């Protein structure tokens, strides 16, 4: 894998049909890959995901209580990430979460 983190790019090789001869060896291309994501995931700020040595979770606030909800993450874009876990539409999560915030009363 040849990823350039500064330019957020990766060098790849692809076989492309060229029946009209418009493409020449060594040419460069900018390619956009559209990803629809996953319908069962939620898009949340990366700062809401806490990664400890034991688990990856978000902190949900419900009825005045903080609960750790285990998640896995998927596609990332800028400051957002897909999160998969026991989350529901309308749940409130702590955006700037960290492992020093404990479960219990809010």
C-alpha positions in Angstrom: 0.0 0.0 0.0 1.3 3.4 -0.9 -0.7 6.0 1.0 0.3 9.7 1.1 -1.3 11.1 4.3 -0.3 14.6 3.5 -2.3 14.7 0.2 -4.9 12.1 1.3 -4.1 10.0 -1.7 -3.1 6.4 -2.6 -1.3 5.2 -5.6 -3.1 2.4 -7.4 -2.9 0.5 -10.7 -6.0 -0.2 -12.7 -6.8 -1.9 -16.0 -9.1 0.4 -18.1 -10.7 -0.2 -21.5 -9.0 2.1 -24.1 -10.5 1.2 -27.4 -10.2 4.8 -28.8 -6.5 5.1 -27.8 -7.1 8.2 -25.7 -5.1 7.0 -22.8 -1.3 6.6 -22.7 0.9 4.6 -20.3 2.0 6.6 -17.3 -0.9 9.0 -17.4 -2.4 10.1 -14.1 -6.1 10.3 -13.1 -8.1 11.8 -10.3 -10.8 9.3 -9.4 -13.7 9.8 -7.0 -15.2 6.7 -5.4 -18.6 7.3 -4.0 -19.5 5.3 -0.9 -23.1 5.2 0.2 -22.1 4.0 3.6 -24.1 1.5 5.6 -27.8 2.2 6.4 -27.5 0.7 9.9 -24.7 2.9 11.0 -24.7 6.4 12.4 -22.4 9.3 11.4 -20.9 10.8 14.5 -17.9 13.1 15.3 -14.7 11.1 15.7 -14.2 12.9 19.0 -17.2 11.0 20.4 -15.5 7.6 20.0 -13.3 6.5 23.0 -10.7 3.9 22.3 -9.2 2.2 25.3 -7.0 -0.9 25.5 -10.0 -3.0 26.1 -12.8 -1.6 23.9 -14.1 1.1 21.6 -17.2 2.9 22.8 -19.3 6.1 22.9 -20.9 7.7 25.9 -24.7 7.8 25.7 -26.6 10.1 28.0 -30.1 8.9 28.7 -32.4 9.8 31.6 -29.6 11.6 33.4 -27.2 8.6 33.2 -24.1 8.1 31.2 -23.6 4.6 29.7 -20.7 3.2 27.7 -22.0 1.8 24.4 -19.6 -0.5 22.5 -19.2 0.4 18.8 -17.2 -0.5 15.8 -16.3 2.2 13.3 -16.5 2.3 9.5 -16.0 4.9 6.8 -14.4 8.2 7.9 -14.7 11.6 6.3 -13.0 14.7 7.8 -14.1 14.9 11.4 -16.9 12.3 11.1 -17.0 8.5 11.3 -19.6 5.8 10.9 -20.4 4.0 14.1 -22.2 0.7 14.6 -23.5 -0.5 17.9 -26.5 -0.4 20.2 -27.4 3.2 19.2 -30.9 4.5 18.2 -32.2 7.6 16.4 -32.5 10.4 18.9 -29.8 9.1 21.3 -27.6 11.8 22.9 -23.9 11.1 23.0 -21.1 13.1 24.5 -19.2 14.7 21.5 -15.9 15.4 23.3 -15.7 12.0 25.1 -12.7 10.5 26.9 -11.9 7.6 29.1 -11.9 9.7 32.3 -15.7 10.2 32.0 -17.3 7.5 34.1 -20.6 5.7 33.7 -23.3 6.8 36.1 -25.3 9.8 37.0 -24.8 12.8 34.7 
